[in-house]
Amino acid sequence: MNPTLLAVISGFIGLVLGFVSLWAVRLSDRERAGWADVEEPTLSDGAAEVLAVIGRAYVVVDAVDGVVQASPGAYAMGLVRGHTLISDDLLKMVHKVRAKGIIQEREIHLMRGGPSKRNQLVIDLRVAPVGDEYILVLADDRTEIARAQAVRSDFVANVSHELKTPVGAISLMGEAIESSADDPEAVAHFTQKLLKESKRLSAMVQDIIELSRLQSTDVVSQSQLVDMNTIVAEAVDRNKLTAEDKNIQLQVGGSTERPAYGDRELLGTAVRNLIENAIRYSSENTKVGIGVSCRDSVIKVSVKDQGQGIPEDEQDRIFERFYRVDPARSRQTGGTGLGLSIVKHVMAQHSGDISLWSVPGQGSTFTLTLPAVDEQTEQELLEQATL
C-alpha cells in the first residue's frame, strides 16, 4: 500500500477516535452532574403568599434544620444567617416540635450589637410542625412593648417609694405637734418641718400630674406659633422671687427673630423647669445665665448655673425619672427628680432635644434645641389661623 495513503487513513481513524472519546467524556460528565444535582426543597407559591401576608417574621425549616425560606424580618432580628438558624433557643424549640409534633411558644432575648440592655431584642416565638417535612417559626418583635411595660412598672415603683417619704414625714410631724402641745417652741419647729414636707409632696404630685399629662397630650392639635423670647421672659419672671431669696442674679442675653411651633404651655414648663433647677442647685450669691439664639433655622435656649456640676458618669442618667445625683441634697432643696424628665419629654414632642455640658466644680449648662419656623411657613400658619 502506498505509504502516503496509509498515513491519511491512520490520521482519519485517529481523528474519529478522538471525537468518540470526547463525546464519551462529556456524556459521562452530564450523567455525574445529573446524579449530584439534588433539587433544594422549596415552598409552593401559595404557601409563600400566605406567609407574606401574616404580618409576622417567619422561618421555614426542613428536616435537617436547614432554612428553606425566611422573611427579611427574620434576618433583621438575627434569627437566621444564610441558611442556618443562629439562635440556640430557637433550635431547641425546633427539635422539640419535630420530636413531639406539638406547638411550642416562648419569649426569647437576643443580644444585638453589644451586651447592653439597649441592644437586647425581645422576640415572641411560635414554632409548629407543617406536614411531615417542615417546621414553621413565627416571630414577633416585642422589644418596644417590653420596654414600655418596664418603664411603666419602674415608674409605679418609683412613685410609690418617693411618696412614702413625705407622707411618712407629715404623719410623724403631726404626731410630734400633738405630743408637744404645751411647748410652743417645739410646735413652731415641727410646724415648719410639716410645712416644708407638705410643699415637697405638693410639688411631687404636681410633677407626676404634669408628666402623665405630657404622655397623653396631642401636641400637634394644640400647636401654634410660639415666641421663645416671651417664653423665656415669663419663665424668668416666675422665678424671680426664688432667685432673690438666695441672692442669685438671673441674667438674660440674646434673642430669636424666628418663632417656634408647638404647645406654648409645655414649652414654658420646660424653660421654667430648667431655670428652677439652676436656682435650686446653685449656691447663694451666684448667677444664672439664660441665653437665647437662632442660627441655621435652629432655636437654642441655654441655662447656665454656677452649681457643683454633675460627674461625667452620672450625666447619661440625669434625665431619668426620679434620678438624683445627690439624693440627700435634692431632698433638702425640695427637688422631686422629675423636672428634667419633663423637659426631655417636652423636647421629644416638639422634634427638639436637650443637651448637657457639665464639669464638677464649674457648674452646668442645659441647652434646649428647637426647629425654627421659616417666614413662608409662618405666613401660611398665620393665614390658616385666621380662617
Disulfide bonds with the S-S distance in Angstrom:
none
